[in-house]
Amino acid sequence: EDRKPKCLTDAELIRFRRAAQTLGRNEWFQARNRAILECAIHSGLRCSELKNLNEGQVSLDRAELRLVRGKGGTFRTMPIPSQMMPGLLEWLEWRAASLANVDRDYGRATMAQRSRYPLFLSLWGARSGSPESYRMDPKTIWRLVRSCGDAAGIANMHPHRIRHTMIEQFYK
């Protein structure tokens, strides 16, 4: 019996990424969703790791995600692959504009204060000056991956399948 984790085929990955391009009810959500999914595809991060990424962990000049907290409380620094950069840069523009509009404290926050704001935002229930209130629920990422899988015609899609796919691609 083959106990190898179920990964996406190359064709499924292409369909999944294509579906991710337009998933979301407006441009803000589409940019956020693309960045989340590309980050998952290229980094293999778990849902909890994606939702816990903060602004201060992104180093664009070094092209890395710093001190990503993983399972068991371990920390690692990960490269940001060039394929992930365009979607991330687009999202960072949308993110900065939306935070400036919805959080009156963000505009005058110090770099240290800004570094605590989540990389991937949820505006549902967010409160001005409270970085933690912008944190996305892992179920939101689950639903996003499931919806994208449905749109791509991929049955039983879940976030860990993306992780398995990334790891398999890395070791090919």
Buried (B, 14 or more C-beta within 10 A) or exposed (E): EEEEEEBBEEEBBEBBBEBBBEBBEEEBEBBBBBBBBBBBBBBBBBBEBBBBBBBBBBEEEEBBBBEBBBEEEEEEEBEBEEEBBEBBEBBBEBBBEBBEEBBEBBEEBEEEBBBBBBBBBBBEEBEEEBBEBBBBEBEBBBEBBBBBBEBBEBEEBBBBBBBBBBEBBEEE
